[in-house]
Amino acid sequence: MAKRVLIVDDASFMRSMLREIFVEAGYDVVGEATHGVEAVQRYEELRPDLTTMDIVMPYKNGVEATREIVRTHPQAVVVICSALGQEALVLEALEAGAADFVVKPFRGEDVLAMARKVLGEEA
Amino acid sequence: MSRYVGLFVAEAVEHLEALGRDLVTLEQKRSPEMVDSLFRHAHSVKGMAASMGLEPIATLAHRVEDLVEALRKDEGPLDQALVDLLLEATDAMQGQVSAAASGQPPAPSTALLSRLGELVQSRTGRPPAPTRVAQNVLFSVGGPEASPSPPPPPDFPLLDVHMRVLPSSQNPGARAFVLHRKLSALGTVLSVEPSLEEVRAGALPEGRLCIVVAARGGVAQVRQAVAQVPEVELVSVGPRRPVAAEPVAQEAPHPLASEVRSVRVRAELLDDFLELAGELLLATSRLREMGKRLPEAQRPMLEEGVDRLHGLAKDMHGRVMGARMTPLAVVTDQLPRTVRDVARRRGREVDLEVEGAEVELDRSIVDALADPLLHVLRNAIDHGLEDAETRKASGKPQRGRVKVTVRRARDRVMVEVADDGRGMDAEGLSASAVARGVLTAEAAARLPRSELLLLSCLPGVSTAKDVTDISGRGVGMDAVKRAVERVGGMLELESEPGRGTRVTFRLPLTVAVLQLLLVQASGEVLGLPITKVLGVVERDGVEPGPGRPLLRHDAALLPVHGLATLLGFEEREALGVRPFVLMEADKGPVALAVDVLVGQEEVVLKALTRPLDQLPGLAGVTILGSGRPVFILDVPRLLS
């Protein structure tokens, strides 16, 4: 069964790009969220296998959203999509429970390689 | 023994430099840690020298150690005379080590020894212990005292896991963090090197991370866990090796990782590697060009091979570049000592502050920077800072201040030396330059202040009234400017009378592989470094502006420069739509009008040789895959 993905990013082009990358690789993109509050809600509804999380977003940032999701669902796999220069925030997000991260601008293959690794689809 | 000499010299010099540094720090602020550090350095030098049979060095180091030991036990104050003597001993040992390096037996320093001995006796009330030097003991490599680690949980195999974060990772620190977490989940992590605090502070040399873990599932589980982390390779994993035991066969033995984590190589070897890695990249792109002439059906196989080759060559180039990156601390660490010496000789009181010494630059740039930086610093104290009375009279704090700041900004590194002294005399420089016939009075009157200050870089135009042995005579700034420009940097001077002077070196980070945007202007193909390119637009005409035409881009109006005109070529008549390259320049973005956008290519920058390196605006040259040489432009300088 295709793994289910939730995409969280406040930029619509980033969401479309990530969606395209995942769909083409055979993943099932089950939802999108545009900020941290929505991310937590959508996670509760959808319980995806993988959540990609932007860091800087309105209302609630990605670090807080990750912390909240992982606190209630320790098995949640949240990966951070960060921009260059956000090294400190990435560390914070990892401490908050994110499983891994990619740095924008990324290539589709980087995202997929990371997804496969964190989902244990490839050892 | 002789084959160890090089190693001995390199290590001893490091310890002695550190010793000198610690002494200067200690003089400012006494702390038990610093005294311990002094002791360790002296102790290491003693041990190494004794092992090499270099008795004079060992004896002197031993005496220094005695004196430091007295300090450690708090026997007597730490005064200037004591620091002077210890520094003198450090310098003497450095001289002895240099002698050893050139195969000369180091001379014993009897007078110094007895002065040290007297001081030890006067402080401790005991004569110093006689020194005994063991002859011909093999000098052992590495071997820092192992720190006690927490006892491992029983039953879990204790594993040494050596990993490397690939150079392509854009956030190696976070990668290391993920690795640590992965391994923690397997059992108990006993040690992490570098520590997580260091990693958080950005220290992960060559991406290497070593974790000692007591893991339930053993080697297989560790392998699996590491495989789940992207951008990371497992260098080796094997049973923890007791410190002094016989080598144990390991699962994936790595020649370097398990026992010696670093080796010293000759610096020239790194230069050769870089050159070769660069040539390899060039050869690969040449191969790729040749492949384009093959019949369609045969191409994919060759291209696949070339892609792989390119990937490998690039990785190698990256690693060589990485190995060459050196923190500027190598240079700035010497500064406190220089400041102390110059300040004492001139009777000035100076506070030196160094910030950002951890910023790394290519080794060749760091090397080239040592002398210019020292010179600028000497100048600052010698000519910039006033004496205490003058300072007091002008309402300044009695102690002068010199601040060295290293900052990274995009692909440049700025090194600033700022003092709060009297500032430079622009008018005096101008008058001096006119008097020497360097330029006419009219020309001087037209120069902006910043340019007038740069006159101090012309040979013989210094205004230093009192020429000392420390600095002066105006040969210095000339050499500084040339040294900075030779490594592709720029020198800037700012100065305000009565307030101080700031000297800035704007330096490139590396001599790296460069992404170029290739453009054509007036029939010539030229390269623009992509790091400086903000974007490319095609426009049908520009808007008239004051002085020069303007190009509307987003909300901004950018000044337009014709690239051909800038280079002194004939500008072709622009008809219809033409491309503009938006680039960063010193005074904000500009639009460069070009004829054609040729494409993008990854190239290896080759330094220009004389006389081409004298032309402003050329950053270097490269050979494209087609074999065609192309000049790489330094647009900010071209515009200035």
Boltz contact constraints between the chains, C-beta under 6 A:
constraints:
  - contact:
      token1: [A, 87]
      token2: [B, 171]
      max_distance: 6.0
  - contact:
      token1: [A, 87]
      token2: [B, 173]
      max_distance: 6.0
  - contact:
      token1: [A, 90]
      token2: [B, 171]
      max_distance: 6.0
  - contact:
      token1: [A, 90]
      token2: [B, 174]
      max_distance: 6.0
  - contact:
      token1: [A, 91]
      token2: [B, 174]
      max_distance: 6.0
  - contact:
      token1: [A, 91]
      token2: [B, 177]
      max_distance: 6.0
  - contact:
      token1: [A, 94]
      token2: [B, 174]
      max_distance: 6.0
  - contact:
      token1: [A, 94]
      token2: [B, 177]
      max_distance: 6.0
  - contact:
      token1: [A, 100]
      token2: [B, 178]
      max_distance: 6.0
  - contact:
      token1: [A, 101]
      token2: [B, 174]
      max_distance: 6.0
  - contact:
      token1: [A, 103]
      token2: [B, 170]
      max_distance: 6.0
  - contact:
      token1: [A, 103]
      token2: [B, 171]
      max_distance: 6.0
  - contact:
      token1: [A, 113]
      token2: [B, 230]
      max_distance: 6.0
  - contact:
      token1: [A, 114]
      token2: [B, 230]
      max_distance: 6.0
  - contact:
      token1: [A, 117]
      token2: [B, 228]
      max_distance: 6.0
  - contact:
      token1: [A, 117]
      token2: [B, 230]
      max_distance: 6.0
  - contact:
      token1: [A, 123]
      token2: [B, 224]
      max_distance: 6.0
  - contact:
      token1: [A, 123]
      token2: [B, 227]
      max_distance: 6.0
